[in-house]
């Protein structure tokens, strides 16, 4: 399941980065520079942060879920699993 969650996070990141203001907000909130983000994409904490970014902004969560054709609840559940807060 975590592999699916990681794939979802990477697809979500692609959606986030498609909009410059949203991408800048992600970088600002995570404190990561673009190179650091790229270098840490294999880390569970980074993937969790990407999905947590979406779950903290309902409009983005719904829009991303729509674009990826998944229920918003799937993104939220994946975020929790990657954070280790849900079985």
C-alpha positions, -999 to +999 in steps of 0.1 A: +000+000+000+028+024+007+041+020-028+007+031-041+007+060-016+042+071-028+030+070-064-001+090-055+022+116-038+044+119-068+013+124-091+000+150-067+034+167-067+031+170-105-002+186-101+010+210-075+040+220-096+018+228-126+008+260-109+036+284-099+020+301-070+009+268-055+044+253-061+059+283-043+034+279-014+045+242-011+082+251-010+075+279+015+055+257+038+079+227+036+110+249+038+125+229+010+144+244-019+136+230-053+169+209-053+162+196-018+127+186-028+140+168-059+167+150-038+143+139-011+115+125-033+124+090-022+118+098+014+086+089+031+086+122+051+087+143+019+060+123+003+038+127+034+045+164+034+033+167-002+000+151+006-003+169+040+001+201+020-030+192+000-051+180+030-044+214+047-060+233+018-094+218+009-097+237-024-064+223-036-072+188-022-105+187-041-090+201-073-060+177-072-083+147-065-104+157-094-074+160-117-060+127-106-095+111-106-093+098-071-116+106-041-101+133-018-104+108+011-079+086-007-053+114-007-060+121+030-057+084+039-024+081+019-011+111+038-019+095+071-003+062+061+029+079+049+030+100+081+026+067+101-005+080+118-029+054+103-027+017+097 
